[in-house]
């Protein structure tokens, strides 16, 4: 009997330290602490952001523009892990370098882009569930679904970008579809014209159809 109990306790200890443990509290740790934008060329936006992800802090710089086919094109110029003590000085430098939290329009819109067409048939259900979460947290303003040539984009106008981004990320994790999506935020380079900065994956580079 003692041997059985000892083995059972050993198995529990192994499971607690192994890969099968639920790490939802860790994997839902995604917050944008600070972000800024400035226009460097026609229709090209440079971004500068500080992110907390999986209990680490990152400073990420890059740009968003359009490719020759009109797709959103994002590149990363620098990504580095920083300490919490660095945040204040980096944020101050962003202001000194004329990065602004918004440019021409204060409208806050979050984009969920389906990378995998496997999700296309679930677009209405997923959009509705995200809306429910946003409404529950008093963040929702409006939402929309667009589909073109097999590409699906869900758009949510929200009251607080950063809170909504963290909430939507957490929802996609829980639904086990985060790896099939991009999460972005709308940035205006003119009063009515805009592009999207992909904030998750945090170091995303590439192009996609965002309209």
Secondary structure, 3 states (H helix, E strand, C coil): CHHHHHHHHHHHHHHHHCCCCCCHHHHCCEEEEEEEEEEEECCEEEEEEEEEECCEEEEEEEEEEECCCCCEEEEEEEEEEECHHHHHHHHHHHHHCCCECCCCCCCCEEEEEECCHHHHHHHHHHHHHHHHHHHHCCCEEEEEEEEECCEEEEEEEECCHHHHHHHHHHHHHHCCCHHHEEEEEEEECCCCCEEEEEEECCCCCEEECCC
